[in-house]
Amino acid sequence: MDDDDPIELRGAVDDDAGVPAWERRRRVMRWVALIALLGMLLPTAVGTYSVARTTAEQSCRLAVDFYANERTPSRVAFELLSADAVGWTCYAVTPSGDVLVALLGLIPGAPRLVPRTLS
């Protein structure tokens, strides 16, 4: 811009950085908005994960108690790269390793407990 332009078109320039004041203010407002958005979404995501994990643990405990016995420890895991299914999976922890007991899905609920038949 030339010195002949009106002052409104020139814009106020911050002496330290050589950046117009409105540009600096816009950057600060973007960061404030981003932090506020994260401040609203992060507690929701953590709460949702916590409820899903608790539900998966309780469902897994029911499935392990049904298929094995009450003394067998259980473990749940959220798997995104599983070959079987995406979501929460339930394992019975045995001395020989983990045994898959149930697939609980993305939103865990009560497991489908089907009695095993001896054939």
C-alpha positions in Angstrom: 0.0 0.0 0.0 1.1 3.5 -0.7 1.3 6.4 1.7 -1.5 8.1 -0.3 -4.0 5.4 0.8 -6.4 6.4 3.6 -5.3 5.1 7.1 -8.3 2.7 7.2 -6.9 0.8 4.3 -3.3 0.7 5.6 -4.2 -1.1 8.8 -2.5 -0.8 12.1 0.8 -2.5 12.2 2.3 -4.0 15.3 5.8 -2.6 15.6 7.4 -5.8 17.1 6.4 -8.4 14.5 5.4 -6.3 11.5 2.0 -8.1 11.5 -1.2 -6.1 11.4 -2.9 -5.9 14.7 -6.1 -7.4 13.3 -4.2 -10.5 12.1 -2.6 -11.1 15.5 -6.0 -10.7 17.1 -7.5 -13.2 14.7 -4.8 -15.7 15.5 -5.4 -15.3 19.2 -9.1 -15.8 18.8 -8.6 -18.9 16.8 -6.5 -20.4 19.6 -9.0 -19.4 22.2 -11.8 -21.0 20.2 -9.8 -24.2 19.7 -9.0 -24.5 23.4 -12.6 -23.8 24.3 -13.8 -26.5 21.8 -11.3 -29.0 23.2 -12.4 -28.0 26.8 -16.0 -29.0 25.9 -15.3 -32.2 23.9 -12.5 -33.8 25.9 -14.6 -34.4 29.1 -17.4 -35.9 26.9 -15.0 -38.3 25.2 -13.3 -39.3 28.5 -16.7 -39.9 30.1 -18.0 -42.0 27.1 -14.9 -44.1 27.2 -15.2 -44.6 30.9 -18.8 -45.8 30.7 -18.1 -48.1 27.7 -15.1 -49.6 29.5 -17.1 -50.2 32.7 -20.0 -51.8 30.8 -17.5 -54.0 28.8 -15.8 -55.1 32.0 -19.1 -56.1 33.6 -20.3 -57.9 30.4 -17.0 -59.7 30.1 -17.2 -60.8 33.7 -20.7 -62.3 33.1 -19.5 -64.1 30.0 -16.4 -65.6 31.7 -18.5 -66.7 34.7 -21.0 -68.3 32.3 -18.5 -70.1 30.1 -15.7 -70.8 32.6 -16.0 -70.3 36.3 -16.0 -67.5 38.8 -12.3 -67.8 39.6 -11.1 -67.3 36.1 -9.8 -63.8 35.6 -11.1 -61.7 32.7 -9.7 -59.0 30.6 -11.4 -56.6 28.1 -9.7 -54.7 25.3 -10.8 -52.2 22.6 -9.4 -53.4 19.3 -9.4 -51.4 16.1 -7.2 -53.7 14.1 -8.7 -57.1 15.0 -9.3 -59.6 12.3 -12.5 -60.8 14.0 -14.4 -57.6 14.7 -13.8 -54.0 15.6 -14.7 -53.0 19.2 -14.6 -54.4 22.7 -13.4 -58.0 23.1 -13.6 -60.2 26.1 -10.8 -62.6 27.1 -10.5 -65.2 29.8 -7.0 -65.1 31.3 -5.6 -68.6 31.6 -2.1 -69.9 32.4 -1.6 -70.9 28.8 -2.7 -67.4 27.5 -5.7 -65.3 26.8 -8.8 -67.1 25.4 -11.4 -65.1 23.4 -14.7 -65.4 25.1 -17.0 -62.8 23.5 -17.1 -60.0 21.0 -18.9 -57.1 22.7 -19.0 -54.7 19.8 -18.4 -50.9 19.5 -21.0 -50.1 22.1 -20.8 -52.9 24.7 -23.9 -54.4 26.2 -25.0 -57.6 27.6 -23.2 -60.5 25.9 -25.2 -63.1 24.0 -24.7 -66.2 26.1 -25.4 -69.4 24.2 -25.0 -72.6 26.2 -22.5 -74.9 24.6 -23.7 -78.4 23.7 -21.7 -81.5 24.0 -21.9 -83.3 20.6 
